[in-house]
């Protein structure tokens, strides 16, 4: 699926050519879930280790055993104390309630509608939601909607991946990095994935 894109990245950028050769074909497979579910999950993960966030989400889902994932109306109809009991901070609880309310109002679109909207249009709509910033929406675009040309230039891992790959002393500034990444259009998501792999390899 990514073969042609990988070939184009390799041709236009020596760093990408080296990373693609080192890490092989891209294994990015988007999750088929709604923007609502993706945003609730993203908020749960903010500033927490993945294992801690997943434990909170398991308790959250256990409150509503008859559904695969709690519905917006169920969230809005549940007492704060019950939701806080899952492990959500008050800030995250308020964000999740806003996500639920804006899903019901239509500001947060269904997956079918989201697939028809342009990246920047989705970003503009979703950053209006409490607790949701541009980076969170970019993660949704990449990992939920499978958009091919998203570059999260503020992402620590992506910036660190470039530092590692280029053997630099410092990470690039987000604004400069955004301009630099234009060379990777229309495959910037793929470029980001390989930069994350550079960080993973650096840990080993």
Number of C-alpha atoms within 10 A of each C-alpha: 8 14 10 9 19 20 13 17 23 18 11 12 12 11 17 24 16 13 17 22 12 13 13 10 13 17 11 13 11 14 13 12 14 17 24 22 20 21 25 22 16 18 22 24 18 13 8 11 9 12 10 12 19 15 13 21 19 12 14 21 16 15 17 14 10 9 10 9 15 18 16 19 13 11 21 15 9 12 9 15 11 12 19 15 12 17 18 21 13 13 11 19 21 15 20 29 20 20 28 24 18 19 20 16 10 10 15 23 20 15 16 11 11 17 16 9 12 11 17 13 10 21 20 13 13 23 15 15 20 17 21 19 14 17 16 20 25 23 20 25 26 23 18 22 23 18 20 17 19 21 26 24 22 16 17 13 20 26 23 20 24 23 18 18 18 11 10 11 8 11 18 19 11 16 10 10 18 15 10 12 16 13 13 21 17 15 21 21 23 27 27 26 18 26 25 20 20 23 19 12 13 12 7 5
